[in-house]
Amino acid sequence: MQFRVRNICTFWPLFLLIISQTPASAQRWMERLDRGVVAIPNGDERVFVSWRLLASDPDSISFNVYRSSAGGDPVKLNKEPIAESTCFVDREADASVKNEWFVKPVIEGNETDASKRFTREADAPNVPYISIPLQTPEGYTPNDASVGDLDGDGEYEIVLHQVGRGRDNSQAGITTAPVLEAYKLSGKMLWRINLGRNIREGAHYTQFMVYDLDGDGKAEVACKTADGTTDGVGKVIGDAKADYRNERGYVLDGPEFLTIFDGETGAALATADYIPPRGDVKAWGDDYGNRVDRFLACVAYLDGERPSLVMCRGYYTRTVLAAWNWRDRQLKSVWVFDSDNEGDEYAGQGNHGLSVADVDADGRDEIIYGAMAVDDDGSGLYSTELGHGDAMHLTDLDPERPGLEIFDIHEKPKHPHGIEFRDARTGEILWSKPSPDVGRGLALDIDPRHPGFECWASGAGLNGLYDCKGETISEQKPRSCNMGSWWDGDLLRELLNGVTISKWNYQDASETVLLDGGNYDCASNNGTKANPCLCADILGDWREELIARTRDGKELRIFSTAIPTDHRFVTLMQDPEYRLSVAWQNVAYNQPAHTSFYLGDGMTEPPRADVVLK
């Protein structure tokens, strides 16, 4: 196999050492969050209270926790300011009355302004979740979700994809119109966008990005639209009467658009022609509309300072990525990467998903598009030419090596690398294992006896659990290789499959269920892909929340951990790679979010992200 790489630095370890000591040229614009206080029942009349540490906080900051009961005066609950964690167990709350919790930061011995209050009503159900009632349309079911501060109040809102009758790209049939809805955590519905009959429903069609793209403190929503899309204030884009569906249910004719929607109202702010147009359908690899309509999307800091939107088309054959900037109420094309122009080695390398990170440590993001990488300027960084796969993980998987690594898998490969572990910057394969077909793979730190992340996958010949060096450390592996969640109090990550979070017991290779969403009438999405609506650090301390739908589709339930921890980190949502991972989590086959640094057993103090909060 011929292996092509561009821009390889021969003295890469030395280069990394030098640039790691060099200040970034720009600070990244990121959303300004509040403390995200949350109070979850912890059993035996106890309530677990947690809150955010922010990137703007001084290292010496500590906190006092207060509770106000039945409308009375607030009472401080802790004896000394809390400095080693961002959580507290309230052992004296009276659940029969209304309670409100808040925190006050303590800086240089002085209390500062109180956070927003988290309220639990009198005799509230003793359940480990927050309930959000939905206005699900008849015949629809809640599916993937994303979050953003849509109204600028420092609290996340939820953007939810409601799905009716969908079809995979490979399947014929008429689908229902995709619907996007926005909800506040209080349950208030902000808007509904109906993408219309000319956007087909399915996991590979509508990739929606929720992010503050212009730095005004309020997130926008971006996705592919068409004639007949109705925005959140009832305005129709294009021709409301147009119907381009053919007799097999595919949409292979008519204009295609990219629209930026106002996050607070759902109003369409700008619409442009989608790049690239479908052109000749056959040129994408088949004549019926499967490969031409394989879409991906992400947000990336291409200039190292402000976020850009990247909308993509194709990964089995031709691959095109189009970068856009939303600035000063103008939507402008930045660059277009096209494998037809870049070289044959960049065709057919995409996955059912992507990742974004600054893999070359220059302060600007690259897009890892399966087996290849695109640099921040839209040029090809490298291609391994290993081809398509269904899952990929990018972070500091091996803390003993400089830089970031990738664990990738390959579907029906024509080479001996069924799974492979590579350098994220150069594409150099560090180790691999053969398998004729790999359907799923996961990399998490689940065993503290071995430095770095453990890796495993489903596929013939892949029967064990591997360490980050590729050595088999156990003949047994977790039953699933789906997603992960930081849930309990240690630094290892837990297993997430569907709406169940389990602990891997590395000593006897067993699993212990920590949370089963099914016990609370919740269900997973996307069939055998089995993912929740979202898993992300949207509330409280640095652990992740699990957002799941109820079986009847009438409610979202946000599960938050009630397990104390002695570890204190800045909210993961202010780590750039993690925040961007949450933005693309809804894309195609959902994957867990990862940080830009090694977060696991034996980790060093993580770096503070150099960000400007807007």
C-alpha positions in Angstrom: 0.0 0.0 0.0 1.3 3.5 -0.9 1.1 5.8 2.1 1.1 9.6 1.3 1.7 12.2 4.0 2.2 16.0 3.7 4.0 18.4 6.0 5.7 15.8 8.2 8.2 17.3 10.6 11.2 15.0 11.0 12.0 16.3 14.4 8.3 16.1 15.6 8.9 15.5 19.3 11.4 18.4 19.5 9.0 20.6 17.5 6.1 19.8 19.8 8.3 20.7 22.8 9.1 24.1 21.3 5.6 25.1 20.3 4.1 23.8 23.5 6.1 26.6 25.2 5.0 29.2 22.7 1.9 31.3 23.5 -1.0 30.9 21.0 -1.3 33.8 18.6 -5.0 34.2 19.3 -7.6 33.4 22.0 -10.6 31.3 21.0 -14.0 32.9 21.3 -16.3 30.7 23.4 -19.7 31.0 25.1 -20.0 32.6 28.5 -21.6 30.1 30.9 -23.2 30.6 34.3 -22.4 28.2 37.2 -24.9 25.6 36.1 -25.9 24.7 39.6 -27.9 21.4 39.8 -29.3 19.5 42.8 -30.0 15.8 42.5 -31.4 13.5 45.1 -28.6 11.3 46.6 -30.7 8.9 48.7 -31.5 8.9 52.4 -32.9 12.5 52.3 -29.6 13.8 50.9 -29.2 16.1 47.9 -26.1 16.2 45.8 -25.3 19.8 44.7 -22.7 20.5 42.0 -21.6 23.5 39.9 -19.2 24.6 37.2 -15.6 25.8 37.5 -15.1 28.2 34.6 -12.0 28.9 32.5 -12.1 32.5 33.7 -11.9 31.5 37.4 -8.6 32.0 39.2 -6.9 28.8 40.4 -7.4 29.9 44.1 -11.2 30.2 43.8 -13.3 28.4 46.3 -17.1 28.3 46.9 -19.7 28.5 49.6 -23.0 26.6 49.1 -26.4 28.0 50.2 -29.9 26.7 50.6 -33.1 28.6 50.9 -36.0 26.6 52.2 -39.7 27.4 52.0 -38.8 31.0 51.0 -36.8 31.6 54.1 -33.4 33.3 54.4 -30.5 31.5 52.8 -28.4 29.3 55.0 -24.7 28.5 54.3 -24.2 24.8 54.3 -20.4 24.3 54.4 -18.2 25.3 57.3 -15.1 26.2 55.2 -15.0 27.4 51.6 -14.9 24.4 49.2 -11.6 24.5 47.2 -10.9 20.9 46.2 -14.1 20.1 44.3 -17.2 21.6 42.8 -19.7 19.5 44.6 -21.4 19.2 48.0 -23.8 16.7 49.7 -26.6 18.5 51.5 -27.6 16.1 54.3 -30.3 18.2 55.9 -32.7 19.4 53.1 -36.4 18.9 53.9 -37.9 17.5 50.7 -41.4 18.4 51.9 -40.8 22.1 51.2 -39.5 24.1 48.3 -35.7 24.4 48.3 -33.4 26.5 46.3 -29.6 26.1 46.1 -26.9 28.5 44.9 -23.2 29.1 45.3 -21.1 32.1 46.0 -17.5 32.1 44.7 -14.8 33.1 47.3 -11.8 35.0 45.8 -9.0 36.2 48.1 -11.2 35.6 51.1 -14.2 37.6 49.8 -17.5 36.3 48.6 -18.6 37.5 45.2 -22.0 37.5 43.5 -24.3 34.5 44.0 -25.1 32.1 41.1 -28.5 31.5 39.7 -30.6 29.3 41.9 -31.6 25.7 41.3 -35.1 24.9 42.6 -36.7 21.7 43.7 -40.4 22.1 44.5 -42.0 20.7 47.6 -42.4 16.9 47.5 -40.7 16.7 44.1 -40.2 13.1 42.8 -37.1 11.5 44.3 -35.5 10.8 40.8 -32.0 11.5 39.5 -33.1 13.6 36.5 -34.6 16.9 35.4 -37.7 16.6 33.3 -38.4 18.6 30.1 -41.9 18.2 28.7 -42.0 18.1 24.9 -44.5 19.1 22.3 -43.7 16.2 20.0 -45.6 16.3 16.7 -48.0 13.5 16.1 -46.2 10.5 14.5 -42.7 11.8 15.5 -40.2 10.6 18.1 -37.4 12.6 19.8 -34.0 11.7 18.4 -30.6 13.3 18.5 -30.1 16.6 20.3 -27.5 19.3 20.7 -27.1 22.3 23.1 -26.2 25.9 22.9 -26.9 29.1 24.7 -29.6 30.3 22.3 -30.7 33.4 24.3 -27.5 34.5 25.9 -28.5 33.9 29.5 -25.5 31.7 30.3 -27.6 28.5 30.4 -27.8 25.9 27.7 -30.9 25.3 25.7 -31.6 22.0 23.8 -32.1 21.7 20.1 -33.9 18.5 19.3 -34.3 16.6 16.1 -37.8 15.1 15.9 -38.0 12.1 13.6 -41.1 10.6 12.0 -40.7 8.0 9.2 -37.0 7.9 8.1 -35.0 5.9 5.6 -31.4 5.0 5.3 -29.8 6.4 2.1 -29.7 2.8 0.8 -33.4 2.4 1.2 -36.2 3.6 -1.0 -39.4 5.1 0.3 -41.1 8.4 1.1 -40.1 9.9 4.5 -41.6 12.6 6.7 -40.1 16.0 6.9 -37.3 16.4 9.5 -38.3 18.7 12.4 -36.0 20.7 14.7 -37.3 22.1 18.0 -35.7 24.3 20.7 -36.4 24.0 24.4 -35.2 25.8 27.5 -34.3 23.6 30.5 -37.4 24.9 32.2 -39.5 23.2 29.5 -40.4 26.3 27.5 -40.5 25.6 23.8 -38.8 28.4 21.8 -39.5 27.4 18.2 -40.0 24.7 15.7 -38.4 24.5 12.2 -39.9 22.1 9.6 -37.3 21.3 7.0 -40.0 20.2 4.5 -40.6 17.5 2.0 -37.5 18.2 0.0 -35.2 17.2 2.8 -35.2 13.5 3.3 -35.3 12.0 6.8 -32.4 9.7 7.9 -29.3 9.6 9.9 -27.1 10.7 7.0 -29.1 13.7 5.7 -29.7 16.4 8.3 -26.5 17.3 10.3 -27.4 20.3 12.4 -24.8 22.5 14.1 -25.6 24.5 17.2 -22.9 27.0 18.0 -22.3 30.7 18.6 -20.7 31.3 15.2 -20.4 35.1 15.3 -19.5 35.7 18.9 -22.6 37.7 19.9 -23.2 35.5 22.9 -26.1 33.6 21.4 -25.8 30.4 19.5 -27.1 29.9 15.9 -28.4 26.8 14.3 -27.2 25.7 10.8 -28.2 22.9 8.5 -29.0 22.0 4.9 -32.4 23.3 3.7 -34.5 23.3 0.5 -37.6 24.7 -1.1 -40.4 24.4 1.4 -38.4 24.7 4.6 -40.4 26.7 7.2 -38.4 28.6 9.8 -39.2 29.1 13.4 -41.3 32.2 12.7 -43.3 30.7 9.9 -41.4 32.0 6.9 -40.9 29.6 4.0 -37.6 29.3 2.2 -37.9 29.1 -1.5 -40.9 27.6 -3.3 -43.4 26.3 -0.7 -45.2 24.2 -3.4 -42.1 22.5 -4.9 -41.9 18.7 -4.6 -38.7 17.1 -5.9 -39.2 13.6 -4.5 -39.0 10.9 -7.1 -41.1 7.7 -7.3 -38.6 6.0 -5.0 -38.7 8.7 -2.4 -35.2 10.2 -3.1 -34.7 13.9 -3.6 -32.2 14.1 -6.5 -33.4 17.4 -8.2 -34.1 20.9 -7.1 -32.1 23.6 -5.3 -30.1 22.8 -2.1 -29.4 25.4 0.5 -27.5 26.1 3.6 -29.3 28.2 6.2 -28.3 30.0 9.3 -31.1 30.2 11.8 -31.4 32.6 14.8 -31.1 30.4 17.9 -33.5 32.4 20.0 -36.4 32.6 17.5 -35.6 30.0 14.8 -35.9 32.7 12.1 -33.8 32.2 9.0 -31.0 34.8 9.0 -29.2 33.9 5.8 -29.5 31.2 3.1 -26.9 30.3 0.4 -26.6 27.6 -2.2 -25.2 24.4 -0.6 -21.6 23.6 -1.5 -21.1 21.3 -3.3 -24.2 20.9 -5.4 -25.2 17.3 -6.2 -24.3 17.7 -9.9 -24.3 14.3 -11.7 -25.6 11.8 -9.1 -23.8 9.0 -10.8 -20.4 10.7 -10.3 -20.7 10.0 -6.6 -20.7 6.3 -7.0 -24.2 5.0 -7.7 -27.2 6.0 -9.9 -30.0 6.0 -7.3 -29.0 8.6 -4.7 -27.2 6.7 -1.9 -23.6 8.1 -1.9 -24.5 11.6 -3.2 -26.5 12.4 -0.1 -24.0 11.3 2.6 -23.5 14.4 4.6 -21.3 15.3 7.6 -20.8 18.7 9.4 -18.7 20.3 12.2 -17.5 23.5 13.7 -13.8 24.4 13.7 -11.6 27.3 14.7 -9.8 27.5 11.4 -8.2 30.8 12.2 -7.5 29.9 15.8 -9.8 32.6 17.1 -13.4 32.5 15.8 -15.5 29.4 14.9 -16.3 28.5 11.3 -19.0 26.2 10.0 -17.9 23.2 7.8 -20.5 21.4 5.8 -19.5 18.2 4.0 -20.7 15.9 1.3 -19.6 12.4 0.4 -17.2 9.9 1.9 -17.4 6.6 0.0 -16.0 8.2 -3.2 -15.7 11.9 -3.9 -15.4 14.0 -0.7 -16.1 17.7 -0.4 -15.7 19.9 2.7 -16.9 23.6 2.5 -15.9 26.1 5.2 -18.2 29.1 5.9 -18.0 32.1 8.2 -21.0 33.8 9.8 -19.8 37.3 10.5 -21.6 40.6 10.8 -24.9 39.0 9.6 -23.1 37.8 6.4 -22.6 34.1 5.4 -19.4 33.8 3.3 -17.6 30.9 1.8 -14.0 30.5 3.2 -12.6 27.5 1.3 -13.6 24.3 -0.4 -11.7 21.0 -0.2 -12.6 18.7 -3.0 -10.9 15.3 -3.4 -11.4 15.6 -7.2 -8.9 18.4 -7.1 -6.7 17.4 -4.1 -5.8 13.9 -5.3 -7.1 10.4 -5.6 -5.6 9.5 -2.2 -8.3 11.7 -0.5 -11.3 10.0 -2.2 -13.2 7.4 -0.3 -11.6 8.0 3.1 -14.6 9.3 5.1 -16.3 7.7 8.1 -19.9 7.9 9.4 -18.6 10.8 11.4 -15.6 13.1 11.9 -13.5 14.8 14.6 -12.0 18.2 15.0 -8.9 19.1 16.9 -5.7 21.1 16.6 -3.5 18.1 15.7 -0.4 20.0 14.6 -0.4 22.4 17.7 -0.4 25.6 15.6 -3.5 27.0 17.4 -5.8 26.3 14.5 -8.1 23.3 14.0 -7.8 20.4 11.6 -10.7 18.2 10.5 -10.1 14.4 10.8 -12.3 13.0 8.1 -12.0 9.3 8.8 -8.7 8.0 7.3 -7.6 11.4 6.2 -7.1 14.9 7.6 -7.8 18.4 6.2 -5.7 21.3 7.4 -7.1 24.6 8.7 -6.5 26.2 5.3 -8.5 23.6 3.4 -5.6 21.7 2.0 -5.0 18.0 2.5 -2.8 17.3 5.6 -2.5 13.6 5.0 -4.3 10.5 3.8 -3.6 7.0 5.1 -5.7 5.6 2.2 -7.1 3.0 4.6 -10.7 3.8 3.7 -14.1 4.0 5.4 -15.0 3.1 8.9 -17.9 3.5 11.3 -16.2 4.8 14.5 -13.2 6.9 15.4 -11.7 8.4 18.6 -9.3 11.4 18.8 -7.6 12.7 21.9 -4.4 12.2 23.9 -4.9 8.4 23.9 -1.2 7.7 24.8 0.0 10.3 27.4 3.6 9.0 27.0 3.7 10.2 23.4 3.7 13.9 22.4 0.6 15.1 20.6 -2.7 13.5 20.0 -3.6 10.0 18.7 -6.5 8.4 16.7 -8.1 5.0 17.2 -9.9 4.2 13.9 -11.7 1.1 12.6 -12.4 0.0 9.0 -15.3 -1.7 7.4 -14.4 -4.6 5.1 -10.8 -3.4 4.6 -8.7 -4.4 1.7 -5.6 -4.2 3.9 -4.4 -5.8 7.2 -5.5 -2.8 9.4 -9.0 -3.7 10.7 -8.3 -1.4 13.6 -5.5 1.0 13.7 -3.9 3.5 16.2 -2.1 6.4 14.6 -0.5 9.7 15.1 -3.2 12.4 14.7 -0.9 14.9 13.0 1.0 12.7 10.5 -1.2 9.7 10.0 1.7 7.4 10.9 0.3 4.0 12.0 1.6 3.2 15.4 0.0 -0.2 15.7 -2.9 -2.1 14.1 -4.7 -5.5 14.2 -6.2 -7.4 11.2 -9.9 -8.2 10.8 -12.0 -8.8 7.7 -14.8 -6.4 8.9 -15.1 -4.1 11.9 -18.4 -2.6 12.8 -17.7 -0.7 15.9 -14.8 0.4 18.1 -14.2 2.3 21.3 -11.3 3.9 23.1 -11.7 4.9 26.8 -9.5 4.8 29.9 -11.2 1.9 31.8 -8.2 0.2 33.5 -5.8 2.1 35.8 -3.2 -0.6 35.7 -2.2 0.5 32.2 -1.3 4.0 31.2 -3.5 5.7 28.6 -6.7 4.6 26.9 -7.8 1.0 26.4 -9.1 0.1 22.9 -11.5 -2.6 21.7 -13.7 -3.4 18.7 -16.2 -5.8 17.3 -14.9 -7.9 14.5 -13.5 -11.3 13.7 -10.1 -11.9 15.4 -10.5 -8.9 17.7 -11.3 -10.8 20.9 -9.4 -8.9 23.5 -8.8 -5.6 25.2 -5.7 -3.6 24.0 -3.7 -1.0 25.8 -2.5 2.2 24.0 0.6 0.4 22.8 -1.4 -2.4 21.1 -0.6 -5.1 23.7 -3.4 -7.4 24.7 -4.1 -6.8 28.4 -7.2 -9.0 28.7 -8.8 -11.8 26.7 -12.1 -10.3 27.8 -13.5 -7.0 26.8 -16.7 -5.0 27.6 -19.8 -6.4 26.0 -20.4 -3.1 24.0 -18.1 -0.7 22.2 -20.6 2.1 21.8 -20.1 5.3 23.8 -18.6 6.5 27.1 -19.4 8.8 29.9 -17.6 10.4 32.9 -20.1 9.6 35.6 -18.7 8.4 38.9 -16.1 10.1 41.0 -12.8 8.7 39.6 -10.9 9.6 36.5 -11.8 6.4 34.5 -14.6 6.6 32.0 -17.7 4.6 32.2 -19.4 2.5 29.5 -22.5 4.0 27.8 -24.7 1.8 25.7 -28.1 3.0 24.9 -29.3 4.7 28.0 -27.3 2.5 30.4 -24.1 3.6 32.1 -21.9 0.8 33.5 -18.6 0.5 35.3 -15.9 -1.8 33.9 -14.5 -3.9 36.7 -11.0 -4.4 35.4 -10.0 -6.9 38.0 -12.6 -9.6 37.0 -13.7 -8.3 33.6 -17.3 -7.7 34.7 -19.6 -4.7 34.5 -21.7 -3.0 37.1 -24.7 -0.9 36.1 -24.5 2.6 37.6 -27.6 4.0 35.8 -30.2 2.3 33.8 -32.4 4.8 32.0 -34.8 2.0 31.2 -35.8 1.9 34.8 -37.0 5.5 34.4 -39.0 4.8 31.2 -36.3 6.0 28.9 -35.3 4.5 25.6 -32.3 4.9 23.2 -32.3 6.1 19.6 -31.2 4.9 16.2 -31.9 1.2 16.4 -28.7 -0.9 16.9 -26.6 2.3 17.1 -28.3 2.7 20.5 -27.4 6.2 21.6 -29.1 8.7 23.9 -30.2 12.1 22.6 -27.0 13.5 23.9 -24.2 12.9 26.4 -22.3 16.0 27.4 -21.2 18.1 30.4 -24.1 20.6 30.3 -24.7 21.1 34.0 -22.9 20.9 37.4 -19.3 19.8 37.7 -17.1 18.3 35.0 -19.0 15.0 34.8 -21.4 14.4 31.9 -25.2 14.5 31.8 -27.2 11.9 29.9 -30.2 13.3 27.9 -32.7 10.6 27.0 -36.3 10.5 25.7 -39.1 8.7 27.4 -40.6 5.8 25.5 -43.8 7.7 24.7 -41.7 10.6 23.3 -43.4 13.2 25.5 -40.5 14.1 27.6 -36.7 14.5 27.8 -35.0 13.4 31.0 -31.6 14.9 31.9 -29.8 12.5 34.2 -27.0 14.0 36.3 -24.6 12.1 38.6 -25.1 12.3 42.3 -21.8 10.6 43.2 -19.3 12.9 45.0 -15.8 13.4 43.5 -12.6 14.8 44.9 -11.5 16.0 41.4 -12.0 19.5 40.2 -11.7 20.6 36.6 -12.9 23.5 34.5 -16.2 22.5 32.8 -15.4 20.3 29.9 -17.5 22.5 27.7 -14.7 25.2 27.9 -12.1 22.8 26.5 -12.2 23.6 22.8 -12.0 20.0 21.5 -14.6 18.7 23.9 -17.0 21.5 23.0 -16.6 20.9 19.3 -17.1 17.2 19.9 -20.5 17.9 21.5 -21.4 20.1 18.5 -20.7 17.2 16.1 -22.1 14.4 18.3 -25.4 14.3 16.5 -23.7 13.8 13.1 -24.4 10.4 11.5 -23.2 7.6 13.9 -23.0 9.3 17.3 -19.6 9.1 19.0 -18.5 10.2 22.5 -16.9 13.6 23.0 -13.2 13.7 23.9 -11.0 16.4 25.4 -7.9 18.0 24.0 -5.8 16.6 26.9 -5.4 13.3 28.5 -8.2 12.9 31.0 -7.7 9.6 32.8 -6.0 7.8 35.6 -2.5 9.2 36.4 -3.2 12.4 34.5 -1.3 15.6 35.1 -3.0 18.9 35.8 -4.9 19.8 32.6 -4.0 23.1 30.8 -6.4 26.0 31.0 -7.9 26.7 27.6 -6.8 30.1 26.3 -10.3 31.4 25.5 -12.3 34.7 25.4 -15.8 34.3 26.8 -18.4 36.1 24.8 
